[in-house]
């Protein structure tokens, strides 16, 4: 199991990073990214702290902690610059909070994230085929979400991803201990979105390959 989109108490999650990591270690995770919500006001506060705690905890855990960030409700025009800043600060996983249908995310966010070549576009809502094609070209992974509400458009995302050959992944978007996905539930998220078991294996390999290359 790998999850590239989770939250701690550095934004709206419940756990300190050490407990966060321990809980997914018990679930057998290979790697987990902490990607707390950020904009220009707190990006330089969150990332260095996650980088530091990852350095402290990783020698003592079977699960690799990846420092990351989720750029959230950022105006599309600012996404490219904040992505660059996040990487300079040490984020290994840059996520953008996509145009979910359950929040008033600014139109153009999906496209700006894809053009910025972020790592993950999370819960992209009713993403267009043109955007999905560009995501495939720019090696941006597109999320199938395990989170209530954000998961409403998983079927749409999976169908378009299959059509254009985009890289799909499954993330929990976990905020609380009960949000973490077991291996069985992660597979159900993918199959429930319309993927076949063979396609889900591709999803798992997408995530494994990404982590292996960090």
ChimeraX commands (.cxc) that place a marker at each C-alpha (Angstrom):
marker #1 position 0.00,0.00,0.00 radius 0.5
marker #1 position 1.07,3.52,-0.87 radius 0.5
marker #1 position -0.87,6.73,-0.28 radius 0.5
marker #1 position 0.26,10.06,-1.71 radius 0.5
marker #1 position -2.39,12.32,-0.16 radius 0.5
marker #1 position -2.89,12.51,3.61 radius 0.5
marker #1 position -3.16,15.20,6.28 radius 0.5
marker #1 position -1.89,15.77,9.81 radius 0.5
marker #1 position -2.54,18.42,12.43 radius 0.5
marker #1 position -0.36,20.82,10.45 radius 0.5
marker #1 position -3.60,21.54,8.57 radius 0.5
marker #1 position -6.96,19.88,9.21 radius 0.5
marker #1 position -5.87,16.37,10.14 radius 0.5
marker #1 position -6.00,14.84,13.60 radius 0.5
marker #1 position -2.60,13.24,14.19 radius 0.5
marker #1 position 0.99,14.27,14.75 radius 0.5
marker #1 position 3.27,12.85,12.02 radius 0.5
marker #1 position 4.72,10.16,14.29 radius 0.5
marker #1 position 1.32,8.63,15.08 radius 0.5
marker #1 position 0.21,9.14,11.49 radius 0.5
marker #1 position 3.19,7.13,10.25 radius 0.5
marker #1 position 2.80,4.43,12.91 radius 0.5
marker #1 position -0.83,3.83,12.06 radius 0.5
marker #1 position -0.12,3.19,8.38 radius 0.5
marker #1 position 2.94,1.12,9.25 radius 0.5
marker #1 position 0.63,-1.22,11.17 radius 0.5
marker #1 position -1.57,-1.41,8.05 radius 0.5
marker #1 position 1.43,-2.56,6.03 radius 0.5
marker #1 position 2.04,0.58,3.98 radius 0.5
marker #1 position 5.21,0.81,1.91 radius 0.5
marker #1 position 5.08,4.62,1.82 radius 0.5
marker #1 position 2.84,7.52,2.79 radius 0.5
marker #1 position 3.03,11.20,1.87 radius 0.5
marker #1 position 1.98,13.89,4.30 radius 0.5
marker #1 position 0.46,16.60,2.11 radius 0.5
marker #1 position -1.09,19.16,4.40 radius 0.5
marker #1 position -3.17,21.98,2.96 radius 0.5
marker #1 position -1.20,25.10,2.06 radius 0.5
marker #1 position -1.13,28.36,0.17 radius 0.5
marker #1 position 1.43,31.14,0.20 radius 0.5
marker #1 position 0.78,31.89,3.88 radius 0.5
marker #1 position 2.00,28.61,5.36 radius 0.5
marker #1 position 3.91,26.63,2.73 radius 0.5
marker #1 position 7.26,27.62,4.22 radius 0.5
marker #1 position 6.03,26.64,7.69 radius 0.5
marker #1 position 4.72,23.17,6.86 radius 0.5
marker #1 position 7.20,21.69,4.41 radius 0.5
marker #1 position 10.44,22.15,6.40 radius 0.5
marker #1 position 8.81,20.56,9.44 radius 0.5
marker #1 position 7.62,17.53,7.49 radius 0.5
marker #1 position 11.05,17.21,5.85 radius 0.5
marker #1 position 12.70,17.27,9.28 radius 0.5
marker #1 position 10.35,14.78,10.90 radius 0.5
marker #1 position 10.67,12.44,7.91 radius 0.5
marker #1 position 14.44,12.45,8.39 radius 0.5
marker #1 position 13.95,11.63,12.08 radius 0.5
marker #1 position 11.28,8.94,11.70 radius 0.5
marker #1 position 12.24,7.06,8.54 radius 0.5
marker #1 position 15.21,5.19,10.07 radius 0.5
marker #1 position 12.79,3.76,12.65 radius 0.5
marker #1 position 9.83,2.81,10.44 radius 0.5
marker #1 position 9.12,0.12,7.87 radius 0.5
marker #1 position 6.94,2.68,6.09 radius 0.5
marker #1 position 8.68,5.50,4.24 radius 0.5
marker #1 position 7.36,8.97,5.10 radius 0.5
marker #1 position 7.41,11.33,2.11 radius 0.5
marker #1 position 7.29,15.09,2.74 radius 0.5
marker #1 position 4.71,16.78,0.56 radius 0.5
marker #1 position 2.12,19.52,0.32 radius 0.5
marker #1 position -1.37,20.06,-1.08 radius 0.5
marker #1 position -1.87,23.46,-2.68 radius 0.5
marker #1 position -5.48,24.19,-1.77 radius 0.5
marker #1 position -7.87,26.76,-3.26 radius 0.5
marker #1 position -4.88,28.64,-4.66 radius 0.5
marker #1 position -5.74,30.96,-7.57 radius 0.5
marker #1 position -4.74,29.16,-10.77 radius 0.5
marker #1 position -2.29,31.92,-11.73 radius 0.5
marker #1 position -0.25,31.21,-8.56 radius 0.5
marker #1 position -0.02,27.43,-8.83 radius 0.5
marker #1 position 3.14,27.24,-10.96 radius 0.5
marker #1 position 5.15,29.53,-8.69 radius 0.5
marker #1 position 3.97,27.79,-5.51 radius 0.5
marker #1 position 4.79,24.41,-7.03 radius 0.5
marker #1 position 8.34,25.61,-7.67 radius 0.5
marker #1 position 8.60,26.96,-4.11 radius 0.5
marker #1 position 7.31,23.70,-2.67 radius 0.5
marker #1 position 9.97,21.69,-4.46 radius 0.5
marker #1 position 12.69,24.14,-3.40 radius 0.5
marker #1 position 11.56,23.71,0.22 radius 0.5
marker #1 position 11.94,19.94,-0.05 radius 0.5
marker #1 position 8.50,18.60,-0.97 radius 0.5
marker #1 position 8.83,15.26,-2.75 radius 0.5
marker #1 position 5.11,15.11,-3.51 radius 0.5
marker #1 position 3.25,18.19,-4.74 radius 0.5
marker #1 position -0.53,17.75,-4.83 radius 0.5
marker #1 position -3.06,20.28,-6.07 radius 0.5
marker #1 position -6.58,20.31,-4.65 radius 0.5
marker #1 position -8.54,19.78,-7.86 radius 0.5
marker #1 position -11.95,20.96,-8.97 radius 0.5
marker #1 position -14.01,18.64,-6.78 radius 0.5
marker #1 position -17.74,19.05,-7.28 radius 0.5
marker #1 position -18.35,19.50,-3.53 radius 0.5
marker #1 position -16.25,22.66,-3.04 radius 0.5
marker #1 position -16.07,26.01,-4.87 radius 0.5
marker #1 position -12.60,25.46,-6.35 radius 0.5
marker #1 position -11.71,28.12,-8.91 radius 0.5
marker #1 position -12.28,27.09,-12.54 radius 0.5
marker #1 position -8.96,26.58,-14.27 radius 0.5
marker #1 position -7.33,24.95,-11.24 radius 0.5
marker #1 position -7.08,21.53,-12.89 radius 0.5
marker #1 position -5.47,22.95,-16.03 radius 0.5
marker #1 position -3.04,25.16,-14.09 radius 0.5
marker #1 position -1.93,22.22,-11.96 radius 0.5
marker #1 position -1.37,20.03,-15.00 radius 0.5
marker #1 position 0.58,22.76,-16.79 radius 0.5
marker #1 position 2.71,23.22,-13.65 radius 0.5
marker #1 position 3.53,19.49,-13.81 radius 0.5
marker #1 position 2.57,18.78,-10.22 radius 0.5
marker #1 position 2.83,15.19,-9.08 radius 0.5
marker #1 position -0.82,14.57,-8.22 radius 0.5
marker #1 position -4.05,16.28,-9.20 radius 0.5
marker #1 position -6.41,15.24,-6.44 radius 0.5
marker #1 position -10.17,14.74,-6.80 radius 0.5
marker #1 position -10.37,16.63,-10.13 radius 0.5
marker #1 position -14.14,16.52,-10.40 radius 0.5
marker #1 position -15.51,16.69,-13.93 radius 0.5
marker #1 position -12.09,17.00,-15.52 radius 0.5
marker #1 position -12.17,17.40,-19.31 radius 0.5
marker #1 position -10.74,14.96,-21.81 radius 0.5
marker #1 position -8.33,17.64,-23.05 radius 0.5
marker #1 position -7.03,18.14,-19.52 radius 0.5
marker #1 position -6.66,14.41,-19.04 radius 0.5
marker #1 position -4.67,14.14,-22.28 radius 0.5
marker #1 position -2.34,16.92,-21.12 radius 0.5
marker #1 position -1.96,15.24,-17.73 radius 0.5
marker #1 position -0.83,12.09,-19.48 radius 0.5
marker #1 position 1.67,14.06,-21.56 radius 0.5
marker #1 position 2.98,15.92,-18.49 radius 0.5
marker #1 position 3.21,12.78,-16.33 radius 0.5
marker #1 position 0.72,14.14,-13.79 radius 0.5
marker #1 position -1.03,11.42,-11.80 radius 0.5
marker #1 position -4.81,11.75,-11.46 radius 0.5
marker #1 position -6.48,10.69,-8.24 radius 0.5
marker #1 position -9.38,8.40,-7.59 radius 0.5
marker #1 position -10.41,9.53,-4.12 radius 0.5
marker #1 position -11.43,7.42,-1.18 radius 0.5
marker #1 position -12.90,10.46,0.56 radius 0.5
marker #1 position -16.65,11.02,0.90 radius 0.5
marker #1 position -17.89,13.69,-1.50 radius 0.5
marker #1 position -14.67,13.90,-3.48 radius 0.5
marker #1 position -15.30,10.33,-4.65 radius 0.5
marker #1 position -18.56,11.25,-6.43 radius 0.5
marker #1 position -16.78,11.72,-9.77 radius 0.5
marker #1 position -14.44,8.73,-9.55 radius 0.5
marker #1 position -16.34,6.94,-12.31 radius 0.5
marker #1 position -15.94,9.88,-14.68 radius 0.5
marker #1 position -12.24,10.19,-13.85 radius 0.5
marker #1 position -11.61,6.48,-14.31 radius 0.5
marker #1 position -13.42,6.32,-17.65 radius 0.5
marker #1 position -11.49,9.27,-19.09 radius 0.5
marker #1 position -8.24,8.01,-17.65 radius 0.5
marker #1 position -8.74,4.67,-19.33 radius 0.5
marker #1 position -9.63,6.34,-22.63 radius 0.5
marker #1 position -6.48,8.47,-22.87 radius 0.5
marker #1 position -4.05,6.28,-20.94 radius 0.5
marker #1 position -3.55,8.72,-18.06 radius 0.5
marker #1 position -1.82,7.65,-14.87 radius 0.5
marker #1 position -4.49,6.97,-12.27 radius 0.5
marker #1 position -3.82,6.45,-8.57 radius 0.5
marker #1 position -5.93,5.78,-5.47 radius 0.5
marker #1 position -5.53,7.96,-2.36 radius 0.5
marker #1 position -7.44,8.15,0.89 radius 0.5
marker #1 position -7.19,11.92,1.47 radius 0.5
marker #1 position -7.04,10.80,5.10 radius 0.5
marker #1 position -7.61,13.34,7.88 radius 0.5
marker #1 position -8.47,11.05,10.79 radius 0.5
marker #1 position -7.31,7.56,11.87 radius 0.5
marker #1 position -10.43,5.95,10.45 radius 0.5
marker #1 position -9.79,7.42,7.01 radius 0.5
marker #1 position -6.74,5.31,6.14 radius 0.5
marker #1 position -7.46,2.76,3.43 radius 0.5
marker #1 position -6.71,-0.90,3.92 radius 0.5
marker #1 position -5.41,-2.73,0.87 radius 0.5
marker #1 position -8.85,-4.28,0.44 radius 0.5
marker #1 position -10.64,-0.94,0.60 radius 0.5
marker #1 position -8.22,0.76,-1.79 radius 0.5
marker #1 position -8.99,-1.95,-4.33 radius 0.5
marker #1 position -12.72,-1.43,-3.78 radius 0.5
marker #1 position -12.33,2.29,-4.50 radius 0.5
marker #1 position -10.71,1.43,-7.83 radius 0.5
marker #1 position -13.16,-1.31,-8.78 radius 0.5
marker #1 position -16.09,0.83,-7.67 radius 0.5
marker #1 position -14.88,3.53,-10.07 radius 0.5
marker #1 position -15.12,1.01,-12.89 radius 0.5
marker #1 position -11.57,-0.26,-13.18 radius 0.5
marker #1 position -10.88,-3.93,-13.71 radius 0.5
marker #1 position -8.57,-5.87,-11.37 radius 0.5
marker #1 position -5.89,-5.74,-14.06 radius 0.5
marker #1 position -6.29,-1.98,-14.37 radius 0.5
marker #1 position -6.00,-1.65,-10.61 radius 0.5
marker #1 position -2.66,-3.44,-10.78 radius 0.5
marker #1 position -1.53,-0.72,-13.18 radius 0.5
marker #1 position -2.69,1.87,-10.63 radius 0.5
marker #1 position -0.63,0.19,-7.92 radius 0.5
marker #1 position 2.39,0.03,-10.20 radius 0.5
marker #1 position 2.02,3.73,-11.04 radius 0.5
marker #1 position 2.37,4.53,-7.35 radius 0.5
marker #1 position 5.21,2.08,-6.76 radius 0.5
marker #1 position 7.18,3.45,-9.71 radius 0.5
marker #1 position 6.72,7.02,-8.54 radius 0.5
marker #1 position 7.99,6.25,-5.04 radius 0.5
marker #1 position 10.87,4.15,-6.33 radius 0.5
marker #1 position 12.11,7.09,-8.38 radius 0.5
marker #1 position 12.17,9.58,-5.49 radius 0.5
marker link #1:1,2 radius 0.2
marker link #1:2,3 radius 0.2
marker link #1:3,4 radius 0.2
marker link #1:4,5 radius 0.2
marker link #1:5,6 radius 0.2
marker link #1:6,7 radius 0.2
marker link #1:7,8 radius 0.2
marker link #1:8,9 radius 0.2
marker link #1:9,10 radius 0.2
marker link #1:10,11 radius 0.2
marker link #1:11,12 radius 0.2
marker link #1:12,13 radius 0.2
marker link #1:13,14 radius 0.2
marker link #1:14,15 radius 0.2
marker link #1:15,16 radius 0.2
marker link #1:16,17 radius 0.2
marker link #1:17,18 radius 0.2
marker link #1:18,19 radius 0.2
marker link #1:19,20 radius 0.2
marker link #1:20,21 radius 0.2
marker link #1:21,22 radius 0.2
marker link #1:22,23 radius 0.2
marker link #1:23,24 radius 0.2
marker link #1:24,25 radius 0.2
marker link #1:25,26 radius 0.2
marker link #1:26,27 radius 0.2
marker link #1:27,28 radius 0.2
marker link #1:28,29 radius 0.2
marker link #1:29,30 radius 0.2
marker link #1:30,31 radius 0.2
marker link #1:31,32 radius 0.2
marker link #1:32,33 radius 0.2
marker link #1:33,34 radius 0.2
marker link #1:34,35 radius 0.2
marker link #1:35,36 radius 0.2
marker link #1:36,37 radius 0.2
marker link #1:37,38 radius 0.2
marker link #1:38,39 radius 0.2
marker link #1:39,40 radius 0.2
marker link #1:40,41 radius 0.2
marker link #1:41,42 radius 0.2
marker link #1:42,43 radius 0.2
marker link #1:43,44 radius 0.2
marker link #1:44,45 radius 0.2
marker link #1:45,46 radius 0.2
marker link #1:46,47 radius 0.2
marker link #1:47,48 radius 0.2
marker link #1:48,49 radius 0.2
marker link #1:49,50 radius 0.2
marker link #1:50,51 radius 0.2
marker link #1:51,52 radius 0.2
marker link #1:52,53 radius 0.2
marker link #1:53,54 radius 0.2
marker link #1:54,55 radius 0.2
marker link #1:55,56 radius 0.2
marker link #1:56,57 radius 0.2
marker link #1:57,58 radius 0.2
marker link #1:58,59 radius 0.2
marker link #1:59,60 radius 0.2
marker link #1:60,61 radius 0.2
marker link #1:61,62 radius 0.2
marker link #1:62,63 radius 0.2
marker link #1:63,64 radius 0.2
marker link #1:64,65 radius 0.2
marker link #1:65,66 radius 0.2
marker link #1:66,67 radius 0.2
marker link #1:67,68 radius 0.2
marker link #1:68,69 radius 0.2
marker link #1:69,70 radius 0.2
marker link #1:70,71 radius 0.2
marker link #1:71,72 radius 0.2
marker link #1:72,73 radius 0.2
marker link #1:73,74 radius 0.2
marker link #1:74,75 radius 0.2
marker link #1:75,76 radius 0.2
marker link #1:76,77 radius 0.2
marker link #1:77,78 radius 0.2
marker link #1:78,79 radius 0.2
marker link #1:79,80 radius 0.2
marker link #1:80,81 radius 0.2
marker link #1:81,82 radius 0.2
marker link #1:82,83 radius 0.2
marker link #1:83,84 radius 0.2
marker link #1:84,85 radius 0.2
marker link #1:85,86 radius 0.2
marker link #1:86,87 radius 0.2
marker link #1:87,88 radius 0.2
marker link #1:88,89 radius 0.2
marker link #1:89,90 radius 0.2
marker link #1:90,91 radius 0.2
marker link #1:91,92 radius 0.2
marker link #1:92,93 radius 0.2
marker link #1:93,94 radius 0.2
marker link #1:94,95 radius 0.2
marker link #1:95,96 radius 0.2
marker link #1:96,97 radius 0.2
marker link #1:97,98 radius 0.2
marker link #1:98,99 radius 0.2
marker link #1:99,100 radius 0.2
marker link #1:100,101 radius 0.2
marker link #1:101,102 radius 0.2
marker link #1:102,103 radius 0.2
marker link #1:103,104 radius 0.2
marker link #1:104,105 radius 0.2
marker link #1:105,106 radius 0.2
marker link #1:106,107 radius 0.2
marker link #1:107,108 radius 0.2
marker link #1:108,109 radius 0.2
marker link #1:109,110 radius 0.2
marker link #1:110,111 radius 0.2
marker link #1:111,112 radius 0.2
marker link #1:112,113 radius 0.2
marker link #1:113,114 radius 0.2
marker link #1:114,115 radius 0.2
marker link #1:115,116 radius 0.2
marker link #1:116,117 radius 0.2
marker link #1:117,118 radius 0.2
marker link #1:118,119 radius 0.2
marker link #1:119,120 radius 0.2
marker link #1:120,121 radius 0.2
marker link #1:121,122 radius 0.2
marker link #1:122,123 radius 0.2
marker link #1:123,124 radius 0.2
marker link #1:124,125 radius 0.2
marker link #1:125,126 radius 0.2
marker link #1:126,127 radius 0.2
marker link #1:127,128 radius 0.2
marker link #1:128,129 radius 0.2
marker link #1:129,130 radius 0.2
marker link #1:130,131 radius 0.2
marker link #1:131,132 radius 0.2
marker link #1:132,133 radius 0.2
marker link #1:133,134 radius 0.2
marker link #1:134,135 radius 0.2
marker link #1:135,136 radius 0.2
marker link #1:136,137 radius 0.2
marker link #1:137,138 radius 0.2
marker link #1:138,139 radius 0.2
marker link #1:139,140 radius 0.2
marker link #1:140,141 radius 0.2
marker link #1:141,142 radius 0.2
marker link #1:142,143 radius 0.2
marker link #1:143,144 radius 0.2
marker link #1:144,145 radius 0.2
marker link #1:145,146 radius 0.2
marker link #1:146,147 radius 0.2
marker link #1:147,148 radius 0.2
marker link #1:148,149 radius 0.2
marker link #1:149,150 radius 0.2
marker link #1:150,151 radius 0.2
marker link #1:151,152 radius 0.2
marker link #1:152,153 radius 0.2
marker link #1:153,154 radius 0.2
marker link #1:154,155 radius 0.2
marker link #1:155,156 radius 0.2
marker link #1:156,157 radius 0.2
marker link #1:157,158 radius 0.2
marker link #1:158,159 radius 0.2
marker link #1:159,160 radius 0.2
marker link #1:160,161 radius 0.2
marker link #1:161,162 radius 0.2
marker link #1:162,163 radius 0.2
marker link #1:163,164 radius 0.2
marker link #1:164,165 radius 0.2
marker link #1:165,166 radius 0.2
marker link #1:166,167 radius 0.2
marker link #1:167,168 radius 0.2
marker link #1:168,169 radius 0.2
marker link #1:169,170 radius 0.2
marker link #1:170,171 radius 0.2
marker link #1:171,172 radius 0.2
marker link #1:172,173 radius 0.2
marker link #1:173,174 radius 0.2
marker link #1:174,175 radius 0.2
marker link #1:175,176 radius 0.2
marker link #1:176,177 radius 0.2
marker link #1:177,178 radius 0.2
marker link #1:178,179 radius 0.2
marker link #1:179,180 radius 0.2
marker link #1:180,181 radius 0.2
marker link #1:181,182 radius 0.2
marker link #1:182,183 radius 0.2
marker link #1:183,184 radius 0.2
marker link #1:184,185 radius 0.2
marker link #1:185,186 radius 0.2
marker link #1:186,187 radius 0.2
marker link #1:187,188 radius 0.2
marker link #1:188,189 radius 0.2
marker link #1:189,190 radius 0.2
marker link #1:190,191 radius 0.2
marker link #1:191,192 radius 0.2
marker link #1:192,193 radius 0.2
marker link #1:193,194 radius 0.2
marker link #1:194,195 radius 0.2
marker link #1:195,196 radius 0.2
marker link #1:196,197 radius 0.2
marker link #1:197,198 radius 0.2
marker link #1:198,199 radius 0.2
marker link #1:199,200 radius 0.2
marker link #1:200,201 radius 0.2
marker link #1:201,202 radius 0.2
marker link #1:202,203 radius 0.2
marker link #1:203,204 radius 0.2
marker link #1:204,205 radius 0.2
marker link #1:205,206 radius 0.2
marker link #1:206,207 radius 0.2
marker link #1:207,208 radius 0.2
marker link #1:208,209 radius 0.2
marker link #1:209,210 radius 0.2
marker link #1:210,211 radius 0.2
marker link #1:211,212 radius 0.2
marker link #1:212,213 radius 0.2
marker link #1:213,214 radius 0.2
view
